Amino acid sequence: MSGLPPCPKCGSAFTYEDGAHLVCPDCAHEWTAEAAAAAPEARVWKDAHGNVLANGDTVTIIKDLKVKGTSSSVKVGTKVKNIRLVEGDHDIDCRIEGFGQMGLKTEFVKKV
């Protein structure tokens, strides 16, 4: 192993040095060694209107959302209390009355 850090954009381990820069051959991302040494910034989750979300917030659904595996949907205006922000394909884990545990994306909610 070369001892170089993986690409911060795609995670590829095949990075190489090009002068003062580090380069990823997979996604063509370039960064400096100083940027690689710096601590990564904490992720900030924002709702559809740009308001910052936090764990425990209450949000409202802004679009009818079909529920996979059923013929029903979560209606516009449904209030969701005590959300939990997570990393992954969905940004919010929550419990919706009448549906149970569910994963939502931040682009479909508005902070109350």
Secondary structure, 3 states (H helix, E strand, C coil): CCCCCCCCCCCCCCCEEECCEEECCCCCCEEEHHHHHCCCCCCCCECCCCCECCCCCCEEECCCEECCCCCCEECCCCEECCCEECCCCCCEEEEECCCEEEEECHHHEEEC
